[in-house]
């Protein structure tokens, strides 16, 4: 489900709510409407890279992500949210922020899971290296294949998620 559609025509479900270039705050400003318009069963969430590369208060990006998880869980408490770590970035200074952000994510997610929210951490970013990036930020085709495998395995382990 989602308001956007793209990807190979061979995919059975090409709908999504991915917004290239968006930061956490931008997603938070729109997410209630999306959750209402296309109620999801499972949400794959990878957000934060643009906060870091745009230098948008990177130290507080994990807290913004936590607030977004709270917002989404309050709006759709029955939805399962899989929260991904971020892939590395070629820019060393930005990648240092990615490493800090990724280190904080398990705690951000665990805090919400301990509150009974249906959230789980998925270490998607660890599947990629700088060699998997097409432009220093975005994965190349091989990188996307690696991401797909990690997401697939996470979905297989997620209770109540429909199978392939």
MITOR-118312 format. One line per field, with one value per residue: residue number from 1; residue in one letter; x, y, z of N, C-alpha, C in turn. Coordinates in steps of 0.001 Angstrom, whole numbers, plus 524288, in hexadecimal, padded with zeros to 5 digits. Layout:
num	NUM	... $
residu	A	... $
n.east	X	... $
n.north	Y	... $
n.up	Z	... $
ca.east	X	... $
ca.north	Y	... $
ca.up	Z	... $
c.east	X	... $
c.north	Y	... $
c.up	Z	... $
This chain:
num	1	2	3	4	5	6	7	8	9	10	11	12	13	14	15	16	17	18	19	20	21	22	23	24	25	26	27	28	29	30	31	32	33	34	35	36	37	38	39	40	41	42	43	44	45	46	47	48	49	50	51	52	53	54	55	56	57	58	59	60	61	62	63	64	65	66	67	68	69	70	71	72	73	74	75	76	77	78	79	80	81	82	83	84	85	86	87	88	89	90	91	92	93	94	95	96	97	98	99	100	101	102	103	104	105	106	107	108	109	110	111	112	113	114	115	116	117	118	119	120	121	122	123	124	125	126	127	128	129	130	131	132	133	134	135	136	137	138	139	140	141	142	143	144	145	146	147	148	149	150	151	152	153	154	155	156	157	158	159	160	161	162	163	164 $
residu	X	X	X	X	X	X	X	X	X	X	X	X	X	X	X	X	X	X	X	X	X	X	X	X	X	X	X	X	X	X	X	X	X	X	X	X	X	X	X	X	X	X	X	X	X	X	X	X	X	X	X	X	X	X	X	X	X	X	X	X	X	X	X	X	X	X	X	X	X	X	X	X	X	X	X	X	X	X	X	X	X	X	X	X	X	X	X	X	X	X	X	X	X	X	X	X	X	X	X	X	X	X	X	X	X	X	X	X	X	X	X	X	X	X	X	X	X	X	X	X	X	X	X	X	X	X	X	X	X	X	X	X	X	X	X	X	X	X	X	X	X	X	X	X	X	X	X	X	X	X	X	X	X	X	X	X	X	X	X	X	X	X	X	X $
n.east	80344	80162	80394	809BA	80F84	8187B	82357	827D0	81F8C	81D66	81C17	81294	80DBB	80F1E	80D6B	81051	81554	81E49	826D9	82F88	83A6D	835D6	83520	83460	82D7A	82769	8225D	81CB9	815A1	80E6A	80B57	80267	7F99E	7FC30	7FC40	7F1DE	7ECF3	7F0C7	7F0A2	7FA53	7FF40	80931	81498	81FAA	82A09	83368	83A36	840B1	84A5E	84A56	84912	852E2	859F7	856A7	85954	85231	8508C	8561D	85905	84FF2	849B1	84764	8403F	8383C	83510	83164	828BF	822C9	820AF	81A72	81201	80E52	80BD2	80409	7FC61	7FA6F	7F9A9	7F92E	7FF94	80B89	81856	823F6	83045	83AD5	848D2	8523B	8589F	8668E	86D58	874BB	879E6	8823A	88092	875AA	87373	8771E	86F24	86727	86A98	869A9	85EDA	85AD4	85EB5	85885	84E86	84AEE	848A7	84119	83901	8377A	833F0	829E6	8258D	825B5	81DCA	8154F	8133B	8126D	81CE2	82926	836E7	83EDE	84A73	84DA0	854B0	85E7F	86005	86453	86F73	8789C	87B3B	87206	86C63	866E9	8689D	86D9A	86628	85C4A	85812	85D66	858E5	85BC4	85CE3	85295	84E21	852D1	84E6F	843F9	8442D	8466F	83DBD	835E9	8383E	8369F	82BF6	82831	82A0E	82331	8185C	80B7B	80C67	808DA	80C32	814C1 $
n.north	7FB66	808F4	8162E	81779	811B1	80961	802C0	7F61B	7F041	7E5F0	7E47C	7E14A	7E803	7F4CA	7FDB3	807FA	81025	815D3	8208E	82726	82E44	83296	83705	832FB	839B3	83DB1	834DF	8324D	83A75	837BE	82D79	82A0B	82B9C	824DB	81B3F	81AA8	81AEE	81245	8085E	8012A	7F402	7F080	7F7EF	7FC31	80301	80BCC	81602	8222F	823E6	82D0E	834CD	83493	8365F	84000	845AF	8477E	849AE	84052	83B03	839F3	833C0	828DF	82A16	82F7C	827BA	82074	82607	8263D	81B88	81A3E	82093	81B5D	81194	8144C	817B0	80EF0	804FF	7FA3D	7F7EF	7F287	7F6F6	7F745	7FB3F	8008D	80083	8099C	809D6	80AB6	816FC	81D8A	826EB	82A3B	83031	830F4	82664	823FA	82810	82174	81816	81A87	81C76	81297	80C9C	8100F	80CC7	8020B	80331	80B3C	80632	7FD69	80213	80538	7FB8B	7F6A9	7FC10	7F77F	7F994	7F636	7F4CA	7F29E	7F0EE	7F11A	7ED8F	7F265	7F925	7F4EE	7ED81	7F1EE	7F785	801CA	7FF8D	7FC3A	804BA	80D6A	817EF	81BC4	81D7A	818BD	80B83	802AF	7F9E7	7EFE1	7F225	7F4C1	7EAF2	7E58C	7EB17	7E85B	7DDA1	7DDAD	7E31E	7DC25	7D324	7D753	7D96C	7CF3A	7CBAE	7D158	7D142	7CE5E	7D2E7	7D2C5	7C848	7C5D9 $
n.up	80000	7FE22	7F9D5	7F157	7E5E6	7E044	7DA45	7D592	7CC00	7CD99	7D814	7E170	7E865	7E7FC	7ED36	7F61F	8007C	7FFFB	80026	7F9A6	7FDFA	806BE	81408	82195	8271F	81F04	81B4E	8244C	82499	81D1B	81E87	8244F	81DD8	81592	81ACD	81D87	813BF	80E6B	814E8	81AD8	81C5B	81E9D	82029	819C8	81D9A	81A67	81D7C	81F1E	81AA1	81466	81BE2	82030	817B4	814A0	81CF4	8251F	830C8	83489	83DCA	84384	83D6A	83F8A	847F2	842F5	83C19	8435A	8473C	83E1A	83D07	845EC	84310	83A06	83E36	8453B	83E64	8381A	83EAA	83D1F	834D8	83077	831ED	82B95	82DE6	827AC	827C2	822A9	8161A	8135B	810DD	80703	80932	81307	81C56	81CA7	81D05	826DF	82CF3	8299B	82E0B	838C8	83956	83633	83E6F	84689	843E7	8469C	85166	85146	84C16	852A1	85BE4	858DD	85607	85FB5	8643E	86027	855E6	84866	8437A	83D33	83BF7	830BE	82B5D	82156	81C82	81EB6	8173F	80EA0	8080D	80529	7FAFE	7F6BD	7F3E9	7EABB	7E935	7F1CC	7F925	7F69A	7F4B1	7EB06	7E0C8	7E467	7EF00	7F1A5	7F03E	7F86E	800E1	7FF5D	801A9	80C6D	8107A	80D49	8133E	81D27	81CAA	81BBF	825B6	82B87	83368	82F1C	8255C	8183C	80FA4	80441 $
ca.east	80000	8042B	801B3	80D56	81044	81C9C	82644	82717	81A21	81CE8	81A8A	80CEE	80BF6	812F5	80BBE	813B3	81522	823A8	8276E	83514	83C40	832F7	83730	830B1	82960	823F8	81F1A	8192B	8118A	80ABB	80A5A	7FD1B	7F633	7FD75	7FA7A	7EC2C	7EB54	7F295	7F212	7FE06	7FFDF	80EBA	8174B	82558	82B8D	838EB	83A18	844C2	84EE8	84A1A	84A1D	85883	85CD9	85505	85B18	84D79	850EF	856F9	8595F	84AAF	846CA	844F5	83BB2	83404	83320	82E3E	823BD	81FEB	81EB1	81614	80DB3	80C43	80983	7FF26	7F893	7F951	7FC28	7F947	80383	810DA	81C18	82955	8338A	83FE7	84D88	8538D	85D6B	86ADD	86DDB	87A23	87C1D	883E9	87E04	87034	87353	877B6	869DB	86448	86C35	86731	8593A	859E5	85FC4	85423	8498B	848DE	8465F	83C54	83504	8366A	830B5	82475	823CE	824B5	818C1	8113A	8127C	81400	82168	82DC3	83B89	8410B	84F94	84E01	85960	8632B	8608B	866D7	8747A	8791A	87B7F	86CAA	869D4	86783	86A2A	86F70	86198	85834	85A19	85D10	8554D	85D72	85BA3	84CF3	84D1F	8544B	84A64	83F3D	844DB	84604	83837	832EE	83918	83402	82657	8272D	82A47	81F61	81363	806D8	80D5C	80772	81091	81540 $
ca.north	80000	80DDD	819DF	8177A	80C9B	808D2	7FDE5	7F29A	7EE8D	7E087	7E480	7E0FB	7EC9A	7F8F2	8024B	80925	81581	817B0	825E3	82843	8335C	8348A	83672	830DF	83D8B	83E1F	83037	832B8	83E45	83570	827EA	828D9	82B32	8200F	816C2	81A88	819F4	80D18	805C8	7FCE8	7EF9D	7F08B	7FC91	7FBEA	80876	80D40	81BBB	824B4	82555	83283	83812	834A6	838DF	8457F	847DD	84946	84828	83AA8	838BB	838CF	83092	8244A	82BBF	83098	822B5	81E5A	828D0	8245D	81653	81B11	822B2	81741	80D89	81660	8180F	809A0	8018E	7F4D5	7F758	7F124	7FA96	7F55D	7FFEC	7FF20	803B2	80C41	80842	80E74	81B48	81E36	82B73	82849	83312	82F45	820F0	823E0	828D9	81C97	8144D	81C12	81B9E	80CFA	80A9C	8118D	80A85	7FDAB	8052D	80E23	80247	7FA2E	80527	804F2	7F61A	7F5A6	7FE99	7F474	7FB1D	7F21D	7F6B7	7EF47	7F305	7EDE3	7EFC4	7F27E	7FC00	7F1AD	7EA2E	7F4D7	7FA20	80627	7FD63	7FB43	809B7	80F57	81D6C	81D39	81DDE	81501	8066F	80112	7F576	7EBC6	7F3EC	7F421	7E55A	7E43D	7ED41	7E536	7D8AE	7DEAA	7E443	7D751	7CFDB	7D9E3	7D882	7C9AE	7CB00	7D4CC	7CE8A	7D089	7D534	7CF17	7C5EF	7C73A $
ca.up	80000	7FE0E	7F5ED	7ECF2	7E377	7DC67	7DA9B	7D120	7CB38	7CF70	7DD97	7E21F	7EB56	7E719	7F030	7FA93	80271	8003B	7FE1B	7F917	7FFB9	80B48	81953	82575	82849	81A7F	81B56	828C7	8235F	8195F	81F6D	8262E	81949	812C1	81DE2	81D2E	80E5F	80CC9	819CB	819E2	81FF4	81FFC	81E28	81976	81E55	81A37	81D4E	82238	81774	812B3	82077	82104	81370	8147A	821ED	827D2	83642	83479	84307	8456F	839A7	84200	84B05	83F35	83A45	8479B	8473F	83991	83E5F	8498D	83FF8	836A5	8418B	8475B	83A23	83644	84280	83B52	830B9	83206	82F96	82B75	82D9C	8257C	8282F	81DBF	8136C	813FA	80D22	8054E	80BDB	81827	82094	81CBB	81EAC	82C93	82EFE	8289A	831FF	83DC4	838B8	83643	843B2	849F3	84231	849A3	85642	84FF4	84ACE	85740	85F75	85709	85669	86545	86573	85D9C	85071	844BB	84097	83D5E	83961	82C90	82A22	81BA1	81AFC	81F36	8129F	80A65	808B1	8017F	7F5B2	7F4F8	7F2E4	7E565	7E927	7F6FC	7FC96	7F51E	7F2F1	7E592	7E03A	7E801	7F446	7F271	7F0DD	7FDD2	80448	7FEBB	80484	81211	81183	80CA2	817E0	82196	81C0A	81CE6	82B70	82DFD	83435	82CB8	8203D	8140F	80CD2	7FEB2 $
c.east	80370	80239	80538	80DE3	814CB	81F78	8251E	82178	81941	81B58	814A0	80AC8	8102F	81182	80F57	812CF	81AAA	8242B	82D36	83652	839A5	835E1	832DF	82C41	82588	82049	81B10	814A1	80D47	808BD	804D5	7F955	7F738	7FB7E	7F491	7EA54	7ECA6	7F44C	7F595	7FD93	80570	81142	81D24	82746	8317B	83906	83E8F	8496B	84ED7	84AB2	84FFC	85B61	85B4C	8569C	8568F	84D84	851D2	85739	85406	8475E	84485	84025	8371E	831B6	82FBE	828E7	8205E	81DA5	81A13	8113E	80B26	80985	80462	7FAE4	7F6CB	7FBE2	7FC7B	7FD76	808CA	8149C	82187	82CD5	83910	8443E	84EC0	85870	861B6	86A92	8739F	87CCE	87D50	8812F	8784D	86FC2	87425	87268	8667E	8659F	869CE	86152	857FE	85AD8	85B47	84F1C	847A4	84657	8414B	837DC	83396	832FC	82AF8	82255	8228C	81F9D	81432	81024	814C8	8185D	825E8	8321E	83D6D	84633	8509E	8532A	85E4D	86407	8639F	86C31	87493	87953	87612	869B9	86AFF	869E7	86C36	86B15	85DB7	85A9A	859D2	85976	856BA	85C43	855DC	84B7D	84E7F	85033	84573	83FA6	84437	84058	834EC	83379	83676	82E22	824F0	82712	8261C	81A27	80EE0	80798	80BF4	80C49	810A3	81114 $
c.north	804D8	81144	81A1B	811FC	80CF6	803B9	7FA77	7F0AA	7E8F5	7E043	7E47E	7E5D2	7F0C4	7FDF0	80312	80EC9	8178A	81CFA	82755	82DCC	8356C	8337A	8344E	834B7	83E1E	8396B	8308D	83670	83BFE	8300A	826AF	8282D	82640	81B45	81642	818F4	81489	80A17	80103	7F895	7EFA4	7F532	7FB85	8018A	8090B	81322	81DD0	8266F	82B16	83654	838CD	83772	83E95	8485B	84A3C	84724	84246	8382B	83735	835AB	82B9F	825B3	82D0A	82B8A	82025	820E8	82722	81EF4	816B9	81CE9	81E68	81303	80F5A	8166A	812AA	805AF	7FBDE	7F3DC	7F5F6	7F4C2	7F843	7FA06	7FE68	802CD	805E0	809EB	80C48	812B9	81BF9	822CC	829E5	82B0D	8317F	829A2	82066	824AA	823FC	81891	81590	81B02	815C4	80A9D	80BCA	80EA0	805DE	7FF68	8081D	80A48	7FF11	7FD0D	804CC	7FF5C	7F4BC	7F828	7FBBF	7F5F8	7F6E6	7F41C	7F2DE	7F1E7	7EF16	7F06F	7EF71	7F4F3	7F8C1	7EE2D	7ECD2	7F6ED	7FEB2	8043E	7FC5E	80044	80B98	814C7	81F55	81DB2	81970	80FD9	805D4	7FC4D	7F101	7ED28	7F35E	7EE63	7E38D	7E63C	7E9EF	7E018	7D97A	7DFDC	7DF50	7D3D1	7D234	7D908	7D2DB	7C8AF	7CE25	7D203	7D164	7D2FF	7D139	7CD1F	7C77E	7C49F $
c.up	80000	7F99C	7F11C	7EACB	7DFAC	7DD62	7D5F2	7D0B6	7CD00	7D52F	7DDFC	7E4D0	7EAEC	7E9F8	7F4DB	7FC4C	80342	7FD98	7FE22	7FAE6	804A6	8105B	81CE3	82676	823C3	81A30	81FBF	827A6	81FD5	81AF0	8214A	821A2	8162E	815A9	81DCC	817B6	80C68	8119E	818D9	81DF2	82220	81D4B	81E40	81981	81E53	81960	820AE	81F06	815FF	8173A	82112	81C99	812B7	8197D	82500	82D67	836C4	839E1	84527	841A2	83C26	84545	84769	83D0F	83E7C	847DD	842A0	83AA2	84220	8469C	83CB1	839DC	843E9	8432C	8384C	839F8	840C3	83727	83317	82F11	8300C	82A49	82C08	8271B	822C8	81B47	8144A	80FD0	80BC9	80802	81182	81CAB	8210A	81E9A	8248C	82F34	82E1C	82CCB	8374E	83DA6	83924	83BA6	8476F	848B1	8455D	84ECD	85562	84EFF	84FA0	85B2E	85DE1	8575A	85C0F	8671E	862E1	857FE	84CE6	84132	84133	83A4A	8354B	82AE7	82442	819ED	81B28	81A78	80E43	80BFB	804DB	7FBD7	7F36F	7F3A5	7ED64	7E541	7EE6B	7FAF5	7FB8A	7F35C	7ED0A	7E55D	7E3EB	7EDAA	7F573	7F303	7F65F	801AB	8040A	801C0	80A62	81386	8113A	81174	81CAF	82152	81D4C	822C2	82E51	82E8D	83185	8276E	81C11	81139	8071F	7FB67 $
